[in-house]
Amino acid sequence: MPIDPLEKPVSYYELLEVQPDASDEEIKRAYRSLALKYHPDRWRFSPERKAAEARFRLINEAYAYLKTPERRAAYLVAQNTARNDNNKTFWSHIAGIFRADAAK
């Protein structure tokens, strides 16, 4: 089964194949399913191993931001700010989510 490369930036919700209003349980279930599907060990002998590893990393990153309500709220604020600022400050807002968590 070929892995589609990510040709354009997508939201973390699209990566996890859930709606933005998905519950914490739905997000967790989607993450676990996709993590199993794209885990590098499952693609050990496949020529698409590198693509699976890349997708696996992105899925883990998406779940890291969406797994708690606080981070989800911060992600939505950053996403909305980025739309208003033409994506100039999106990643600086995202980085702030983890800095704020680390300071706690």
ROBAKE-162804 format. One record per residue (C-alpha): x, y, z. Coordinates in nm, 3 decimals. Layout:
BEGIN
R        px        py        pz
R         X         Y         Z
...
% end
This chain:
BEGIN
R        px        py        pz
R     0.000     0.000     0.000
R     0.171     0.324    -0.111
R     0.199     0.610     0.133
R     0.088     0.945     0.000
R     0.349     1.216     0.049
R     0.232     1.530     0.219
R     0.239     1.777    -0.068
R     0.090     2.065     0.126
R     0.081     2.162     0.491
R    -0.220     2.015     0.664
R    -0.374     2.075     1.001
R    -0.311     1.838     1.287
R    -0.677     1.740     1.270
R    -0.635     1.635     0.907
R    -0.324     1.435     0.995
R    -0.519     1.242     1.258
R    -0.822     1.218     1.028
R    -1.062     1.371     1.282
R    -1.288     1.673     1.287
R    -1.186     1.981     1.490
R    -1.477     1.918     1.726
R    -1.369     1.557     1.792
R    -1.368     1.439     2.151
R    -1.049     1.355     2.339
R    -1.138     0.987     2.307
R    -1.187     1.012     1.929
R    -0.850     1.183     1.893
R    -0.681     0.920     2.106
R    -0.841     0.636     1.909
R    -0.743     0.791     1.576
R    -0.387     0.847     1.698
R    -0.346     0.488     1.813
R    -0.487     0.351     1.490
R    -0.262     0.565     1.271
R     0.043     0.510     1.492
R     0.001     0.136     1.447
R    -0.056     0.172     1.075
R     0.254     0.386     1.014
R     0.487     0.252     1.283
R     0.834     0.209     1.129
R     0.862    -0.151     1.251
R     0.566    -0.247     1.032
R     0.746    -0.105     0.729
R     1.087    -0.253     0.815
R     1.144    -0.424     0.481
R     0.939    -0.195     0.262
R     1.083     0.057     0.017
R     0.836     0.305     0.165
R     0.988     0.287     0.513
R     1.116     0.648     0.501
R     0.773     0.779     0.405
R     0.613     0.577     0.685
R     0.866     0.712     0.935
R     0.794     1.068     0.825
R     0.419     1.014     0.854
R     0.466     0.849     1.195
R     0.661     1.150     1.323
R     0.392     1.388     1.200
R     0.118     1.180     1.363
R     0.306     1.188     1.694
R     0.355     1.564     1.663
R    -0.014     1.616     1.592
R    -0.118     1.407     1.890
R     0.125     1.594     2.116
R    -0.061     1.916     2.038
R    -0.415     1.778     2.045
R    -0.408     1.535     2.336
R    -0.501     1.785     2.608
R    -0.776     2.048     2.601
R    -0.529     2.323     2.695
R    -0.297     2.247     2.404
R    -0.589     2.206     2.166
R    -0.718     2.549     2.263
R    -0.372     2.702     2.217
R    -0.339     2.529     1.880
R    -0.673     2.669     1.764
R    -0.571     3.020     1.873
R    -0.241     2.984     1.689
R    -0.416     2.848     1.381
R    -0.666     3.135     1.377
R    -0.390     3.390     1.434
R    -0.193     3.242     1.147
R    -0.489     3.278     0.915
R    -0.518     3.643     1.013
R    -0.141     3.706     0.985
R    -0.097     3.516     0.658
R     0.084     3.234     0.839
R     0.374     3.459     0.954
R     0.348     3.382     1.322
R     0.187     3.039     1.326
R     0.494     2.838     1.423
R     0.603     3.093     1.683
R     0.262     3.052     1.848
R     0.290     2.673     1.828
R     0.637     2.682     1.985
R     0.490     2.892     2.265
R     0.250     2.612     2.353
R     0.536     2.383     2.453
R     0.737     2.659     2.620
R     0.436     2.741     2.837
R     0.395     2.373     2.930
R     0.765     2.341     3.011
R     0.749     2.641     3.243
R     0.475     2.481     3.455
% end
